[in-house]
Amino acid sequence: MPRIGDNRFRRLQYIMSVKTHIWICAICCTLMLLSCAKPSHDDVQAWYEQGKALRAQGEPQEAMALFLRAAHSGTTDEALLGRVYSNMANICRQANEHAKACQVYALSATHFAAAGDNLAYAYALNNMAWEQAVQAHKDSALLLVAEAKRIYPLAPLTDKVIETRAAACLFAQEYDSVLYYTMPPANDYLMMLRAQAYSYLHASDSATYYARLLLPRIDNPFYLDDIYYILTHDDPTADAETIRQLSSKRADVLKAIELRHGKLMLTVQLLNEDMRPAHKSRRQIAGNILIILACLAVAVFGIITIRERRKLLNERTKHDTARRKEMNRSLQLLRESDNLKQELAWSDYAAFRHQTDKLFHGLATTLEQQGLNEQDIRICVLVLIGLTHREIAAALPCSQKSIGKLKDLTARKLGVSGGQLRDKLTSLICE
């Protein structure tokens, strides 16, 4: 019968082996783990510190990009996430995007609460209250301030609470309440609120008094604009030249504010795009699809591999069965032969070797490759046919007593005992 290529079987059996499957699965899992690996805590901390530095240098866009990277890093450090979101909210505040700032301060408050940092949590609530105050939501602002004070009723939060209450009253146009909360003005911001309240109440002398005190002490362009406005419109002692100089300085400040505001608006747009639900869902869906496709590819490969391996095993089993039947028929004919030596071309080793390969699918060549000599191969053939020690001794010829020893020596070369020699030869033929 035609033989199925042994090389093909060896190659495919290796590919389909369990060891190969394990390596493939290990490589796939490693790649997936590497693609989903989270950055270390030190990396996230470094992004946060770099973002703070860039923000201080007047580069809000680059800072926001780093803050967003840290926020999406998957870190479990709640306190660090709280600080990241707090800085993002501060950028929104500078851009006058107060609704967005309040939303991001709320995120920072959630993380500070999870971290158990009461002071930072209370500060976040106070910042939310300030954003509500700027939007003239006085009642909401006061509720948040009260909650912040309840959580942390000590300094340094107490001054911030007073500032927020005064700001809530200012934006609610309750100027008398502003004067009440800012008496005495413990810091520059309270003094600023007091000057604005006097300006709205048309108390020009008091407004310009506080504005002149603040002018050399404040460099924030937003506060400088308010001070220049008060001095320009409410100072009864200013002459025309003074007003002209103040107006010119105010124009420069407004120009600086406009340039800064343009940068900040681009930064807030970056934040809005990142936090947009549809955008996040698309990104998550894309990631999930990639994971599903990878899993499906591995599953399909596994199914195809298993089916192919089963098919090859069935084919090999049929092949081995047919070869074993063919071998048994040849052995039966040799056992029943009246002239065994003639059938095997016993007298001529080259002819004997050729006949053995022909009857037993290359057995003589295989045994030579295993290091067996001519006598060893003759013994193997006689043992395979099933002859007794006496019959083997007559065929070689040699003494019957030495057959057992020769058989053991031959079997040892094949790595088995004498009793296992026939089974070993059968397996070599059927491989």
LUMTI-402602 format. One record per residue: x, y, z of N, C-alpha, C, O in turn. Coordinates in steps of 0.02 Angstrom, whole numbers, plus 50000, padded with zeros to 5 digits. Layout:
BEGIN
XYZXYZXYZXYZ/...
// end
This chain:
BEGIN
500434994050000500005000050000500445006250000500995006150028/500215011649969500625017749970500685020450041500205020250080/501275022950057501395025450125501235032850130501385036650084/500945034750185500815041750199501465044850224501825041850264/501635050950201502275054050217502395054950291502015058550324/502915051750317503065052350388503265059450406503085061850460/503635062950362503845069750377503255074350386503245078650430/502745073350344502145077550351501815076450418501595081150451/501775070150438501465068750503501865071550560501585074450607/502515070850557502925073450611502855081050617502805083750672/502865084350559502805091650560502125093850587502095098250630/501595090850563500925092850586500795090850658500455094450694/501055085050678500975083150748501325087950794501085089350849/501905090450773502255095350814501855101850820501775104650873/501595104050761501205110250761500585109550804500385114150840/500275103650800499645102550836499745099950907499255098350940/500355099550930500485096750996500225101351051500135107351041/500125098351108499875102251165500375107651185500165113151204/501015106151181501525111151199501465117351155501515122951179/501345116251090501275121951045500665126051063500685132251062/500115122751079499505126351100499635130651161499425136351165/499995127751209500125131451271500545137751256500405143051282/501045136951212501465142751195501055148151159501135154051172/500625145951113500215150851076499765154651124499715160851120/499435151051170499005154351219499405159051264499175164551280/499995156851284500415161051327500615167451292500615172851322/500805166851228501005172851189500415177551182500495183651190/499815174851165499225179151157499055182751222498915188651222/499075178951278498915182051343499425187351361499255192651387/500065186051346500585190951361500485197351321500545202851348/500325196551256500205202451214499605206451238499635212551240/499065202951258498475206451283498635210051349498405215651360/499025206651392499205209851455499635215951444499555221051477/500105215351396500545221051382500145226851353500275232651369/499645225351310499255230751280498805234051331498625239851324/498615230251383498165233051434498535235051497498215236651547/499195234851497499575236151557499475243351581499465248051542/499395243951645499295250551675499965253851690500445250351707/500005260351684500625263751704500715263351779500225262551817/501325263951801501475263551872501255269951907501115275051876/501225269551974501035275352014501535281052004501345286852002/502175279251998502695284451987502585288151921502695294151917/502365284451869502225287651805501655292751812501705298351787/501115290651845500535295051853500725301151895500525306751880/501115300051947501335305551989501765310451949501705316551957/502185307751905502615312051864502195316151815502335322051804/501675313151785501235316851740500895322551777500825328051750/500675321151838500345326351878500825332151893500635337951885/501435330451914501915335751931502105339851869502165345951873/502195336451812502345340051750501765344551729501875350151706/501155342151738500575346251723500535352451766500385357851741/500675351751830500685357551874501205362651852501075368651851/501805360151834502335364651813502145368351749502265374351743/501855364751701501655367951638501095373051650501085378351618/500645371451695500115376251710500395382651741500175388151725/500895381851785501205387751815501595391851764501675397851772/501835388451710502205391951658501755395051605502005397851556/501095394551613500635397451565500515393051504500385395651450/500565386551512500425381851457499855377251477499955371351491/499235379851478498675375851503498505369851460498285364751486/498595370351394498415364751350498855358751363498595353151371/499515359751366499965354251381499825351451450499855345351461/499675355951497499525353751565498895349451566498875344251599/498375351751531497745347951530497845341051498497545336151521/498255340651446498385334251414498695329251463498515323451465/499165331751504499485327451554498995325551610498995319951634/498575330351631498075328851682497585323551658497405318951695/497365324151595496905319251567497235312351562496925307251575/497875312351544498235306051540498275302751609498185296651615/498395306751661498415304051728497725301751751497665296551784/497205305551733496525303751753496305297151723495925293451754/496535295551662496335289451627496835283851635496795278851600/497305284551681497835279551689497605273251724497945268151721/497035273551758496795267851796497115267151864497055261851896/497455272351888497765272051954497235271452009496675273952001/497415268252063496955267452119497105272452175496805272152229/497565277052163497725282152213497195287652210497225292152169/496705287152255496145291852254496355299052269496105303752239/496825299852315497065306552332497395309952272497295315852259/497805306052236498135308752176497625310552123497685315852091/497125306352112496595307952064496215314252084496035318252042/496105315052149495765321052173496155327352156495875332352136/496825327052165497235332852149497245334152074497255339952052/497255328752035497245329551961496615333151939496655338051902/496035330851963495405333951943495345341151971495035345451939/495625342352029495615349052057495995353952013495765359552002/496565351851987496945356251941496585357351876496605362751848/496245352151851495855352951790495285357951801495145362051758/494975357551860494435362251876494685369351883494345374151864/495295370151910495585376851916495685380051847495585386151839/495875376051798495955378651730495275380951703495225386151671/494755376951716494085378851694493865385351727493545389551696/494035386051791493855392251827494185398251795493875403451786/494825397651778495185403151747494895404951679494935410751657/494585400051645494275401251580493555403751587493215404551537/493335404951649492645407151663492125401951642491545403551631/492345395651636491875390151623491665387251690491875381851711/491225390951725491075389351794490655383051802490745379351850/490195381751756489805375651760490255369451752490185364651789/490705369851703491175364251694491645363551754491795357951775/491865369251781492305369051839491955365751898492255361651934/491325367351908490945364351963490885356851954490945353052002/490775354651892490715347551877491375343951892491365338451920/491945346951874492585343551885492785343951959493095339251984/492615349451993492735349652065492335344152101492575341252150/491745342652075491345337152105491705330452098491685326352143/492045329452041492435323352032493015323052082493145317852111/493345328752091493895328852139493645327552210493965324052249/493045330352227492765329152293492615321752304492735319152359/492365318352252492225311252258492855307252274492845302752316/493405308852240494025305152251494335306852319494615302452352/494285313152340494555314952406494155311552462494435309452512/493495311052452493085307552501493275300152505493315297252559/493395297052446493595290052445494275289052478494405283852508/494715294152473495375293652503495365295052578495855293852613/494805297752604494745299352675495105305752694495255306752753/495245310052646495585316352659495045321752670494805324852623/494865322852733494315327452748494465334652729494025338252705/495085336852741495255343752724495195344952649494895349852627/495495340452609495455341252536494735340652512494525344152466/494345336152543493635335352525493245341752539492845343952498/493375344752598493035350952616493235356652569492825360752549/493875356952550494105362052503493745361252435493555366152404/493665354852413493335353652349492605355952353492355358852305/492275354652409491575357052416491545364652417491095367652388/492035367752449492045375052450492165377952380491875382952361/492595374552342492705376752272492075376052231491915380352190/491705370552241491065369752207490595375452227490225378052185/490605377152291490165382552315490345389252281489905393152264/491005390452273491215396652241490965396952169490745402152145/491005391252133490765391052064490005392152062489755395452016/489655389452111488935390752114488785398052128488315400952101/489205401152171489115408152188489215412552127488835417252115/489725411052086489865415052026489275414651977489145419451940/488925409051978488345408251934487705410851966487155409651940/487785414452022487205417552058486745412352087486145413652095/487005406452103486615401252137486785401552211487145397252237/486535406752244486745408052312486545402452360486955400252401/485935399952355485695394852402486125388552396486315385652447/486265386352335486685380452325487385381552354487675377152385/487645387552342488315389152367488335388852443488805386052472/487835391652476487835391752549487745384752578488035383152630/487355380452545487285373552568487955369852564488135366152610/488315370852508488965367552501489465370252551489865366452578/489445376752565489895379752614489755376852683490215375152720/489115376252700488935373452765489195366252772489445364352825/489125362252719489365355352721490125355252728490395351152766/490475359652692491195359852698491415361652769491885358752796/491065366452799491235368652867491095363052917491465362252966/490565359152905490395353652950490945348252947491125345352998/491195346852887491695341652879492365343752909492705339552939/492545350152901493195352452926493105359552953493205364352917/492915360153016492755366853044493355370753070493275374953114/493955369353046494565372453072494915376453018494755375952959/495415380553040495845383952992496265378652956496405373452985/496465379852893496395386052854495745386552814495665391152774/495285381852823494685381852782494215387552802493815389852761/494245389752864493765394852888493795401252848493285404152833/494395403552829494465409552789494155408552720493835413052693/494265402652691493985401252625493225401152627492895403352580/492945398652681492215398452688491935405552691491425406952660/492275409952727492055416952730492085420152661491625423752641/492625418852624492695421652557492125419352511491835423252474/491955412852516491435410252472490755413052490490365414752446/490615413752555489985416752575489925423952551489405426052526/490465427652558490455434652536490375435052460490005439252436/490715430452423490635430452350489935428652329489665431552282/489615423952365488925422052350488455428052359488005429152319/488575431852412488155437752423488295443152370487825446652349/488935443852349489105448852299488755447352233488445451852203/488795441152210488485439452146487725439152151487375439552100/487465438552212486745438952222486515446152233485925447452247/486985450952228486855458052234486615459952304486215464652313/486845456252354486695457852424487325461152454487695457952492/487425467252437488065470652452488155472052526488725471952550/487615473252562487685474352634487935468052669488325468352716/487705462252644487935455852673488675454852658489045451952698/488905457152599489615456652582490025460652632490545458252656/489805466652648490165470752697490175467552766490655468152803/489625463952782489585460552846490095454852850490455454252900/490125450652797490575444952798491305446952791491745443052811/491445452852763492145454852752492395459652805492905462952795/492065460052861492285464452916492545460252973492175456253002/493195460852990493705464752955493975460752896493935454552896/494255463952846494535460352788495185456852807495705460052812/495145450252817495725446552842496255445252787496825443652803/496065445952724496555444752670496385449152610495875452652610/496805448852559496715453152500496065451652463495755456252437/495865445252460495255443752423494645446652458494195449252424/494625446252523494065449252559494065456852551493535459952546/494655459752550494705466952538494455468652468494135473852458/494595464152419494365465152351493605465052348493285469252315/493305460152382492575459552383492275465752417491745468152396/492595468152468492335474052504492365480252459491895484252457/492915480952421492975486652375492425486252322492135491352304/492285480252296491775479552245491075481052274490665484352241/490965478752334490305480152366490215487652375489675490152360/490715491252399490665498552407490555501852339490185506752334/490885499252287490795502152220490075501452197489775506152171/489785495552208489085494552187488605498652230488065500452207/488805500052293488385504252336488515511752327488225515952361/488955513352277489125520252261489475523852319489415529952326/489825519952361490235522952414490935523652386491385519652400/491045528952345491655529652305492275530152348492785527152333/492235533952402492825534852444493075528252472493665526752469/492625524352498492815517852528493055513052474493535509252484/492725513152416492925508652362493635510152338494045505652331/493775516552326494445518352302494975517552356495555516252341/494775518252419495245517152474495525510052472496135509052474/495075505252468495305498152466495645496552400496115492552399/495415499552346495735498252281496455500752280496895497352253/496575506552309497265509152311497715504852356498305504052342/497415502152410497805497752452498005491352415498555488652425/497555488952373497665482552339498125483252278498465478352260/498135488952246498475489752182499195487252182499385483652136/499605488952232500305486552229500395479352253500945476652250/499855476252277499925469752309499645463952266499735458152283/499305465652212498965460452172499235460452101499315465752071/499385454452074499605453852005499135449651962499265448551903/498605447151993498115443251954497755447951906497465452851928/497775446551839497485451251790496735452251800496485457651786/496385447151823495665447851833495525452851890495085457151884/495895452151945495805456852000496055463751983495755468752004/496605464251945496865470751924496355474551882496285480651888/495995470951840495475474151799494945477251842494725482851829/494725473651895494225476451941494485482551977494135487551986/495125482151998495425487852035495465494051989495275499552009/495725493051927495775498651880495085501551864495005507651856/494595497251860493905499651846493665504251903493395509551891/493775501951965493555505952023493925512652025493625517952035/494585512352015494975518552018494795523251961494805529351969/494615520351903494435524651846493755527851854493665533651834/493285524351884492595526651886492385529551953491925533651957/492735527452007492495529552074492965534252112492785536652165/493565535452084494045539752121493885547052108494025549552054/493605550552158493425557652147494025562352146493975568052125/494605559852170495185564252175495655563552114496135567252108/495515558752070495965557552013495885562951960495325564751943/496455565451934496425570351881496395566751813496405560651810/496355570651761496265567751694496865563351674496775558051645/497475565551690498065561751672498085555051709498255549851680/497905555251773497885548951812497375544151783497505538151777/496795546751765496275542551736496515539651670496385533751654/496865543751629497105541351565497605535651575497575530651540/498065536451623498555531251636498235524751662498415519251641/497745525651706497395519851732497005516251677496985510151674/496685520251633496315517351577496775513451530496605508151506/497385516351519497865512951475498095506451506498155501351472/498225506451572498435500351606497875495151605497995489151597/497265497651613496695493051611496625489851542496465483951536/496745493751490496705491051422497235485651411497095480551379/497845486751437498365481751432498165475351470498285469751446/497865476251528497655470451568497115466551531497115460451528/496635470251502496095466951465496375463051405496125457651389/496885465851372497195462451315497525455951338497475450751305/497875456351395498205450351423497675445151442497775439151431/497115447551471496585442951489496295439551427496135433551428/496215443351373495925440651312496385435251282496145430051260/497045436651281497505431651255497505425351297497505419751272/497505426351362497505420651408496855416751402496845410551405/496305420451392495655417151388495615412751325495305407451327/495925414951270495915410951210496255404251220496005399051199/496835404351253497185398151269496765393651314496725387551303/496465396851364496075392951412495465389751380495275384151398/495155393251333494565390551300494745384351258494365379551256/495325384651225495555378751188495685372851235495555367151219/495945374551294496065369351344495425366251369495375360151375/494925370451382494275367851405493935363751350493605358751365/494035365751288493765361851232494065354851231493725349951217/494725354351245495055347951250494735343651305494625337651296/494585346851361494255343251416493555341051397493345335451411/493185345551364492495343851344492475337951296492045333551302/492945337851249492965332251201493125325651236492865320451218/493565326051286493755319951321493185317351365493095311351372/492805321951395492285319951442491605319051409491125317251442/491575320151343490945319251308490735311951310491135307651290/490135310351334489935303351342489975299351277490215293651277/489755302351221489765298751158490475297051137490615291651112/490935301851150491635300651132491925294951173492275290651147/491775294851239492035289651281491735282851263492075277751263/491085282851247490765276551230491065273751165491155267751160/491205278151116491505275751055492185272651068492355267351040/492575275851110493235273151126493185266451163493555261851148/492715266051210492625259751246492375254351200492595248551204/491895256051155491635251151108492195248551063492245242551050/492615253151039493175251050996493645246251032493855241251004/493795247951095494225243451134493905236651145494235231551140/493255236651161492905230251172492885226151108492955220051110/492775229551051492755225950987493425222650973493445216850951/493965226250986494635223350974494755217251018495025212250995/494545217651081494625211951126494215206051103494445200351102/493585207451083493145202051059493435198750997493435192650991/493675202950949493965200150888494575195850903494675190550873/494995198150950495585194150968495375187450998495665182250982/494875187651043494635181451073494335176751021494445170651023/493945179650974493655175550921494185172450877494135166650857/494715176350862495255173750820495595167850854495735162750823/495735168550920496045163050957495585156950959495805151350952/494915158250969494445152650972494395149050906494395142850903/494345152850851494295149850785494925145750769494895140150744/495505148750785496135145150774496155138650814496375133450789/495915139050876495905133050918495445127650889495615121850889/494845129750865494365124850837494655121650774494625115550766/494935125850730495225123150669495805118350685495875113150654/496205120350735496765116150754496535109450781496815104150763/496035109550824495785103350853495485098850799495615092750799/495105101750753494795097750700495335094650654495295088850635/495835098750638496375096250595496765090750629496955085750599/496895091850693497275086750730496875080250736497155074850729/496225080850748495805074850752495795071250685495835065050682/495745075150631495745072150565496405068450551496405062950525/496955071750569497605068550558497695062350601497975057450578/497455062650663497515056850706497105050950679497335045250680/496505052450654496095047150625496435044150564496445038150554/496715048550523497065046250463497675042050482497805036850451/498035044450532498625040750554498435034050585498785029050575/497885033850621497655027650651497475022450597497665016650601/497125024850545496955020350490497585017850455497655012050437/498055022550447498685020750415499075015650455499325010750427/499115016650521499475011950564499135005150566499464999950566/498465005350567498094998950567498234994950503498344988950505/498204998650446498344995250382499054992550379499174987050354/499534996550404500224994350403500334988350449500714983850433/499994988350506500064982750552499764976350522500054970850529/499194977050487498894971250455499364968550400499454962450394/499654973250362500124971150309500724967650339500964962650312/500984970350395501554967150428501374960250453501764955550446/500784959550483500574953050510500504947950453500674942050462/500244950050396500184945450339500874943150316500994937250303/501344948050313502024946150292502334941350342502654936450322/502244942650407502524938250458502204931250454502544926250461/501544931050443501204924650438501474920550379501584914550385/501564924050323501834920450264502534917950277502704912450256/502944921950311503624919750326503634913950375504044909350368/503184914050425503164908550473502944901950440503154896550458/502504902750389502244896750354502684894650296502544889550264/503214898450282503634896950224504044890550236504284889250291/504114886650183504524880650187505264882150184505674878250208/505444887650153506144889450147506234896850165506244901250122/506284898250231506314905050257506924908850231506894914750215/507494905150229508104908450208508064910750135508334915950117/507714906850095507644908850025507174914950019507294919449980/506644914950058506174920550058506514927050078506354932450051/506974926650125507324932650150507974933950114508324938850130/508164929750064508814930450031509364930650082509774935250084/509384925550124509784925450185510534925450170510914928450208/510744922350118511464921550106511804927950083512404928850093/511444932450053511724938750028511444944450070510844945950067/511884947650111511624952650158511304958550123510794961250146/511594960750066511304966350030510604964750006510144968750011/510524958549980509864956349958509394955550018508804957250015/509674952750073509274951850135509024958750161508454959550181/509484963450159509304970250183508754973150140508284976150166/508814972450074508314975150029507634971750039507114975050039/507644965150048507014961450058506684963350124506074963950128/507094964250175506824966250241506494973150237505944974150263/506834977850204506534984550195505884984150156505404987750171/505854979750107505264979150065504674976250105504114978650100/504814971050145504284967750182504054971650243503474971550261/504524975150275504384978350339504494985850339504704988750389/504364989050281504354996350277504994999550302504975003850346/505564997450274506205000650289506494998850356506875002750384/506324992950383506564991050450507314990550452507624993050499/507634987350402508364986450403508714993250403509194994250440/508484997750361508785004450359508705008050426509175011250450/508115007450455507985010650520508445007950573508715011650614/508555001150574508984998150624509715000150614510085001050663/509925000750552510605003150539510705010250566511225011850594/510195014250557510235021150583510255021250660510505026050690/510005015950691510015015350764510685012650788510795012150849/511145010850742511815008550760511885001050763512384998550791/511414997250735511454989950737511874987350678511864990250624/512234981850690512644978850637512254973350602511654972250615/512594969850556512264964750515511964959150558511384957250548/512354956650605512104951250647511504953550689511024949850697/511544959650715510994962350755510344962650714509804960950738/510414964750652509824965450609509534958550593508924957750591/509964953550581509714946850568509334944050629508804941050622/509614945250689509274943050750508594946450757508094943250775/508584952950744507954956750750507424953950704506844953150724/507604952450641507124949750593506854943050616506254941750612/507294938750642507084932150664506634932650726506144928950732/506804937150772506384938250831505704940950810505184938950837/505694945450762505064948350738504614942950707504004943050717/504914938250669504514932950639504204928550692503684925450681/504534928150751504254924150805504574917450813504274912850840/505194916750789505544910350794505784909250866505884913950904/505874902850883506134901050948506884901750949507204902950897/507174901151010507904901751016508254896350975508774897650945/507984890350974508294885050937508274886450862508764885150827/507704889050837507644890650766508104896450747508394896450693/508164901250792508624906950779509344904450778509734906550735/509514900050824510194897350827510354893450764510914893750739/509864889850736509974886050675510064890650615510424889050568/509724896450615509754900950558510394905150558510634907050505/510684906450617511244911250616511894908550585512144912250542/512194903150598512084898450652512524900150713513044903250707/512284898050772512664898850834512344894250885511844891050872/512644894050945512374889650996511724892451024511624898551028/511284887951044510634890051070510714894051135510324898551149/511234892151174511334895551238511524902951230511364907051273/511854904551175512084911451166511554916051136511644922151133/510984913151113510464917251081510174922351130510064928151112/510054920151191509764924751240510204930651253509974936351258/510864929351259511344934851271511374939551211511394945651219/511404936551150511424940751090510794945051083510814950851062/510234941851100509594945451096509584951351145509344956751129/509844950151206509864955651256510324961251233510154967151242/510904959551205511374964651182511064968851126511154974951123/510714965451081510394969051025509834973651051509764979351030/509444970951098508894974951126509154981051163508854986451161/509734980251197510024985851234510214991551188510164997451207/510424989951128510594995251080509974999351060510025005151040/509394996151065508764999751049508435002651112507895005551108/508775001851169508525004951230507975001051265507585003951303/507924994551252507414990451284507734984151310508334982951299/507344979951345507584973451368507444968251314507104969551265/507734962151325507644956851276506914954951267506694953351212/506534954951322505824953151318505404958351281504854956751258/505654964451276505284969751242505514970951170505264975451137/505974966751147506274968051081505754967551025505734971850981/505334962251027504854961350973504354967250970504194969650916/504124969551028503664975351030503994981651002503684985750968/504644982351019505014988250994505064988050918504984993250885/505194982250890505254981550817504584982850783504554985950730/504044980550814503374981750787503214989150785502944991650736/503404992750839503274999950841503685003750789503445008650760/504305001550776504715004750726504415003850657504465008450615/504114998150643503804996950578503175001050569503045003650515/502775001850623502125005250617502175012750626501675016250617/502755015350643502815022650651502735026050583502765032250580/
// end
